[in-house]
Amino acid sequence: MTYAHISVIRLLIIQTIDHTTMNNSQRWALMSMLFATTFFFNNVYSQGTDGQTSDEDLPVLEAFIAEETAEVFTGNLLPTSRPIDTVMFDGMSIVDLPRSVTVLTPEAIDQYDVQGFDDLTRVGAGFSRPNIFGIPGAPFIRGSNAGIFLNGNRRIFNQNETPTSFGSLEAIDLVKGPAPVQFGPTNAGGYANFIPKSPYFDKFRGSIELTVGEYDLFRVQADIGGPLLVSENIPMAYRISITQQQSESFYNDVGNDYTSIYGSAKFRINDRLRLFTGAEFFDFKSNENAGWNRVTQDLIDNDNYIIGFMDPNTTASFVSTGPIAGTPIFGTADLGLIDGFFPQQNATTFDDTPFGLDDPNLALVVPFAIFQERFGAPSGLNGAYAGGDSAAAQATIPIFDPVTNQLVGYKYTPDYFTEGGEVFTTKIDGDQVLSDGRDFANSTNAVWFADLVFEADPDFEVTWKSYFEYLETRKVSSYGFSHYTDSFAFRQKLVFDQNADLFGGFPIQLNYGVDFSYEEVDDINDFFVEPFNRRDISTGQITPQSIVLSGPDIGWAYNEAFGGAGSALTTLRQFGAFLQTKFGVLDDKLMFLLGARAEIADYTIENSNFIDVPANKDDGGETFYNGSGSIVFRPIDPISFYATVQLGTVFQPDNAGGVSGGDANFNEAELYEAGVKVSAFDDKLFMSLAGYYWDKTTVANVPIGTTSDAIRAEGVEFESNWMATENLTVVFNIAAQRQYFRGGFPFTTAPQTDEQVALFAGAIQYDVVTADRYANNPEQIAAGQPEVVANLFAIYQFKNGFGFSGGPTYRDAFWNDNERTIKLPSVLEWNGNIFYKGERFEAYLRFKNITDEDYFIGSSFAPNMIVTKAEPFNMELSMKWKF
C-alpha cells in the first residue's frame, strides 16, 4: 500500500461523508479525525520506510508476526486462556483482576451461540434480559443497564432502539460494576467490551458460514484476512467480515434482518510504532415486539386472554398519509378520547375504581356472537336486553357499526361487573403479540476506531485512541409509539503505560492519560398515549380503532399538544484526566491498585431538529471525580483474595432514547466488592466467588413523573470453569441478586384487575399513586427479572472432531411489577448442540428450549401492561467451510 493508495481511500471516504445525512458539525469532526490520522500515518510511514532492511531487523519482524498471530487464536472456554486488556492494566490475568469478570472467547461464543445480549442469561452469573420491546440494545448486568465499549471506546448508548451488532467482534469481556477510571463514567451495572476481529499475520485464511433454522432463518457470513508486506520491513495484515441475515421469528409479524460489513487492518510501521484500525457498517430492519398485552395473572397461569375490541364509533375523522400504512388511513383512533394520565387525586385503591374516571369510550366491546352464546339473543329494541334477561347483560351497552348500522357487540360497564358479570376470555399462543406487519424499527450504525501505539522502550508505551460513531434509528408502532434518533459521537484518548522504579528500586506500574468526548443526540419520541391494551391480539386482525397514530404519521408537533412528544437535541462534551497505579509488596503476594479521575462535563440541551418549534436552549456543566482502590492478596499461587471500592460518577443516559445531556444523567455511585479466585491444575480449573453492593443516587433513566431518586443492589456470584479432561469441559455459574428502590417506585404503568382491563383498555394508565401502592412490597424491591439464575454447561469432544454440549438454565420465579400483582413462574430451560470441528469444516446442530418449557421474559417498562412468552423448542444448523 502506497501513499497514493492512502490518499485515494481518504478521498473516497470524504466523498461518502459529503453525501450522507450528517450535519456540518458531524462532517467536520469526522473529516478532522481522518485527516489527522492519515497525516500522522503518512509521516510515520515515510520514517519507517527509509533505508533498506538489515538482517538484524528480521528477528524483530518475525517475533512481531508470531506474537500477533498467537493473539488471534488465543482462548478456549477457560477465562484464564487469554490475558485481559479491557479492565485495568493490559495483559492482566483474570486471577489478578480485583473485579468480577466473565470472559467470552471465540469458542465460548460458538458453543453458546451468542448472537445478542438476550443470550447472556445462559452464559454467566449476574446477567438478565428483561424484554425492552424485543430489541436488546444494551446488556443488563447486576440488575441494571450496562454500558458497551468497542476496543475500549464507549459506544452510543441505546436501550431498545437497535440491537448492537455482533458481526465485528472476536470476543467479549463482561465486567461487572462501574467501569474503572480510564474508561470514564458509564452505567452502574457494568459494561461489555467488544474485542474486534483482528487480522491474520501468518497467512491468508478465510471462512464461509451458513446458518439456517426455523422461522425462515438464513444467515451467511464471509470472513477473510491475511498478511501484506507494505515494504521489506513493514508488515500489514487485514481482516474483512461480512454478515447478512434474513429471518422471521417465532412472534407474528416480527422479523430480524440485518447486514454487517466490517474491516480491520494492522501495521507494524517500524520497530516502535504500530497501528490497528477498523470500521463497521450495520444496517438493521425489524419492528418492535412488545409481547402480550392485557396482562393478568390468569393469562400468565392459564393463557386466558381478555377479548374485546374498541368501539368503532371512537375513531377520528382526519386522514393520515404517513409511512405506517403507505396509503391513506381513515378512521383511526380518536386521540381526543385517549388520555395519557388518569386523574390521580381521585385514586383510592387498586381494587375499587382506582382511576377516578368512568368514560365509556375506553371500555372493551364483546363481539355480538360471543356475547349471544353466553347470554342468548337480545330481547329488547335496538339490540338491548330487557325483561327477565340477566341483570349483568342488561347493564351492557349495545354497539352498532357506524357504517352498516349493524349490531356488532356489547360494551362493558361498571354495572355489568356489579351485577356479577365476568370478563370474556380465550386461549392465546405465545406468538400472538402486539405487532403490526406495517410497523418498522430500522437503524443504521457506523463505527470507526484506531489505535496508534508508540513503544518508546520496553517500559514505556503511548497509545492514541480515536473513535467515531454514527447511529440513526427510525421506529413507528401502530399501537401509538414513534421514536426517531440521530446520534453522533467523536472520542479521542491519549494513554501512557509505564513501568517505573520509585524510591531506589520500588517497582510500580502506571496507566495515565487524558481523553475528550463529543456526543450529539437528536432524539424525539411520542409514547405518551400508547394504550397497549387497546388492541385485541387474539384475533390476528388490526381494527382501525386500535391504530393510534403517532410521531411522523400525524406530525410530531401535533402530538405535542397532547403532551405526547418528548424531544431534545443534546450535545455533551467531556474532558477527563485519569491515573491508575499498581504495585506489589512481599514478592507481589500483596498487590495494591489505585485509580483517580477528574472530569469536566459541559452540555447543551435544545429543541429537536425533527420539530419546528421556537428555540429553547439550556446550557450547563459539572465537574466530577472518581476514585478506586483495590487490594489483591495471593497467599499461595492458586488462590487470590481481593477487595475493591469505587466511588464517584456513573453516566446513565435516558432509556427513552439515549439523551446524553443534563445533570440528571450523571449519578453518584458506590461499589463495594470482595471475592476470591482460584486457578489450579495448570489453569485447567478456574473458580471465582464475589459478593457486591452498589448504590446509585438517582434513577435518571425513567420518563417524567418518577418518584424514585435512589437505588441500591446487592448480590453474590459464583463462576467455575473446569477442563476435567482433554475432551471434557464443565462450566457452572449461579447468581443471587436483588435491587431496592430507596426513594419510591419509578414511573410506570398502574396495576389493573381483570375488570379494569375491560373497562379502561382504550387508554394507558400511568403511575397511579395510591395509599397502598407499597402494601405488597414494603421493602420496595425492584421487579422485572429473576433474583436467582444458575447455568450448567458441559462440552465433550471426541478425538475424531465430533462432540456434544449443552445443559440447563434455571431462573427463579419473580414478580413482573413492583406492586407485586403479576408473578412469572420459575423455569428450567435446556439447550444443547451436536457439533463437528475439523481442519476445513465445522458444523453445529443447535437445539434451544429442548423440553419446550413454558416461561416468560419480564418487562422493564409497562410491566402491568405487557409481558413476553419465550420461544418454544426450535433448532438451527450452522456450517462453516474454512480455507
Residue, then its C-alpha position, 0 to 999 in steps of 0.5 A: m500500500t502506497y501513499a497514493h493508495i492512502s490518499v485515494i481511500r481518504l478521498l473516497i471516504i470524504q466523498t461518502i461523508d459529503h453525501t450522507t445525512m450528517n450535519n456540518s458539525q458531524r462532517w467536520a469532526l469526522m473529516s478532522m479525525l481522518f485527516a489527522t490520522t492519515f497525516f500522522f500515518n503518512n509521516v510515520y510511514s515515510q520514517g519507517t520506510d527509509g533505508q533498506t532492511s538489515d538482517e538484524d531487523l528480521p528477528v524483530l519482524e518475525a517475533f512481531i508476526a508470531e506474537e500477533t498471530a498467537e493473539v488471534f487464536t488465543g482462548n478456549l472456554l477457560p477465562t484464564s486462556r487469554p490475558i485481559d486488556t479491557v479492565m485495568f492494566d493490559g495483559m492482566s490475568i483474570v486471577d489478578l483482576p480485583r473485579s468480577v469478570t466473565v470472559l467470552t472467547p471465540e469458542a465460548i461464543d460458538q458453543y453458546d451461540v451468542q448472537g445478542f445480549d438476550d443470550l447472556t442469561r445462559v452464559g454467566a452469573g449476574f446477567s438478565r434480559p428483561n424484554i425492552f420491546g424485543i430489541p436488546g440494545a444494551p446488556f443488563i448486568r447486576g440488575s441494571n443497564a450496562g454500558i458497551f465499549l468497542n476496543g475500549n471506546r464507549r459506544i452510543f448508548n441505546q436501550n431498545e432502539t437497535p440491537t448492537s451488532f455482533g458481526s465485528l467482534e472476536a470476543i467479549d469481556l463482561v465486567k461487572g460494576p462501574a467501569p474503572v477510571q480510564f474508561g470514564p463514567t458509564n452505567a452502574g451495572g457494568y459494561a461489555n467490551f467488544i474485542p474486534k476481529s483482528p487480522y491474520f499475520d501468518k497467512f491468508r485464511g478465510s471462512i464461509e458460514l451458513t446458518v439456517g433454522e426455523y422461522d425462515l432463518f438464513r444467515v451467511q457470513a464471509d470472513i477473510g484476512g491475511p498478511l501484506l508486506v507494505s515494504e521489506n520491513i513493514p508488515m500489514a495484515y487485514r481482516i474483512s467480515i461480512t454478515q447478512q441475515q434474513s429471518e422471521s421469528f417465532y412472534n407474528d409479524v416480527g422479523n430480524d434482518y440485518t447486514s454487517i460489513y466490517g474491516s480491520a487492518k494492522f501495521r507494524i510501521n517500524d520497530r516502535l510504532r504500530l497501528f490497528t484500525g477498523a470500521e463497521f457498517f450495520d444496517f438493521k430492519s425489524n419492528e418492535n415486539a412488545g409481547w402480550n398485552r392485557v396482562t393478568q395473572d390468569l393469562i400468565d397461569n392459564d393463557n386466558y386472554i381478555i377479548g374485546f375490541m374498541d368501539p368503532n364509533t371512537t375513531a377520528s375523522f382526519v386522514s393520515t398519509g404517513p409511512i405506517a400504512g403507505t396509503p391513506i388511513f381513515g378512521t383511526a383512533d380518536l386521540g381526543l378520547i385517549d388520555g395519557f394520565f388518569p386523574q390521580q387525586n381521585a385514586t383510592t385503591f387498586d381494587d375499587t375504581p382506582f382511576g377516578l374516571d368512568d368514560p365509556n369510550l375506553a371500555l372493551v366491546v364483546p363481539f355480538a356472537i360471543f356475547q349471544e352464546r353466553f347470554g342468548a339473543p337480545s330481547g329488547l329494541n335496538g339490540a338491548y336486553a330487557g325483561g327477565d334477561s340477566a341483570a349483568a347483560q342488561a347493564t351492557i351497552p349495545i354497539f352498532d357499526p357506524v357504517t352498516n348500522q349493524l349490531v356488532g357487540y356489547k360494551y362493558t360497564p361498571d354495572y355489568f361487573t356489579e351485577g356479577g358479570e365476568v370478563f370474556t376470555t380465550k386461549i392465546d399462543g405465545d406468538q400472538v403479540l402486539s405487532d403490526g406487519r406495517d410497523f418498522a424499527n430500522s437503524t443504521n450504525a457506523v463505527w470507526f476506531a484506531d489505535l496508534v501505539f508508540e513503544a518508546d522502550p520496553d517500559f514505556e508505551v503511548t497509545w492514541k485512541s480515536y473513535f467515531e460513531y454514527l447511529e440513526t434509528r427510525k421506529v413507528s408502532s401502530y399501537g401509538f409509539s414513534h421514536y426517531t434518533d440521530s446520534f453522533a459521537f467523536r472520542q479521542k484518548l491519549v494513554f501512557d503505560q509505564n513501568a517505573d522504579l520509585f524510591g531506589g528500586f520500588p517497582i510500580q506500574l502506571n496507566y495515565g492519560v487524558d481523553f475528550s468526548y463529543e456526543e450529539v443526540d437528536d432524539i424525539n419520541d411520542f409514547f405518551v398515549e400508547p394504550f397497549n391494551r387497546r388492541d385485541i391480539s387474539t384475533g390476528q386482525i388490526t381494527p382501525q380503532s386500535i391504530v393510534l397514530s403517532g410521531p411522523d404519521i400525524g406530525w410530531a408537533y401535533n402530538e405535542a399538544f397532547g403532551g405526547a412528544g418528548s424531544a431534545l437535541t443534546t450535545l455533551r462534551q467531556f474532558g477527563a484526566f485519569l491515573q491508575t497505579k499498581f504495585g506489589v509488596l512481599d514478592d507481589k503476594l500483596m498487590f495494591l491498585l489505585g485509580a483517580r479521575a477528574e472530569i469536566a462535563d459541559y452540555t447543551i440541551e435544545n429543541s429537536n431538529f425533527i420539530d419546528v418549534p421556537a428555540n429553547k436552549d439550556d446550557g450547563g456543566e459539572t465537574f466530577y471525580n472518581g476514585s478506586g482502590s483495590i487490594v489483591f492478596r495471593p497467599i499461595d499461587p492458586i488462590s487470590f483474595y481481593a477487595t475493591v471500592q469505587l466511588g464517584t460518577v456513573f453516566q446513565p443516559d435516558n432509556a427513552g432514547g439515549v439523551s446524553g445531556g443534563d445533570a440528571n444523567f450523571n449519578e453518584a455511585e458506590l461499589y463495594e466488592a470482595g471475592v476470591k479466585v482460584s486457578a489450579f491444575d495448570d489453569k485447567l480449573f478456574m473458580s471465582l466467588a464475589g459478593y457486591y453492593w452498589d448504590k446509585t443516587t438517582v434513577a435518571n433513566v425513567p420518563i417524567g413523573t418518577t418518584s424514585d431518586a435512589i437505588r441500591a443492589e446487592g448480590v453474590e456470584f459464583e463462576s467455575n470453569w473446569m477442563a476435567t479432561e482433554n475432551l471434557t469441559v464443565v462450566f457452572n455459574i449461579a447468581a443471587q441478586r436483588q435491587y431496592f428502590r430507596g426513594g419510591f417506585p419509578f414511573t410506570t404503568a398502574p396495576q389493573t384487575d381483570e375488570q379494569v382491563a375491560l373497562f379502561a383498555g382504550a387508554i394507558q394508565y400511568d403511575v397511579v399513586t395510591a395509599d397502598r401502592y407499597a402494601n405488597n412490597p414494603e421493602q420496595i424491591a425492584a421487579g422485572q427479572p429473576e433474583v436467582v439464575a444458575n447455568l450448567f454447561a458441559i462440552y465433550q469432544f471426541k478425538n475424531g472432531f465430533g462432540f456434544s454440549g449443552g445443559p440447563t438454565y434455571r431462573d427463579a420465579f419473580w414478580n413482573d411489577n413492583e406492586r407485586t400483582i403479576k408473578l412469572p413462574s420459575v423455569l428450567e430451560w435446556n439447550g444443547n448442540i451436536f457439533y463437528k470441528g475439523e481442519r476445513f469444516e465445522a458444523y453445529l446442530r443447535f437445539k434451544n428450549i429442548t423440553d419446550e418449557d413454558y416461561f416468560i421474559g419480564s418487562s422493564f417498562a409497562p410491566n402491568m401492561i405487557v409481558t413476553k412468552a419465550e420461544p418454544f423448542n426450535m433448532e438451527l444448523s450452522m456450517k462453516w467451510k474454512f480455507 
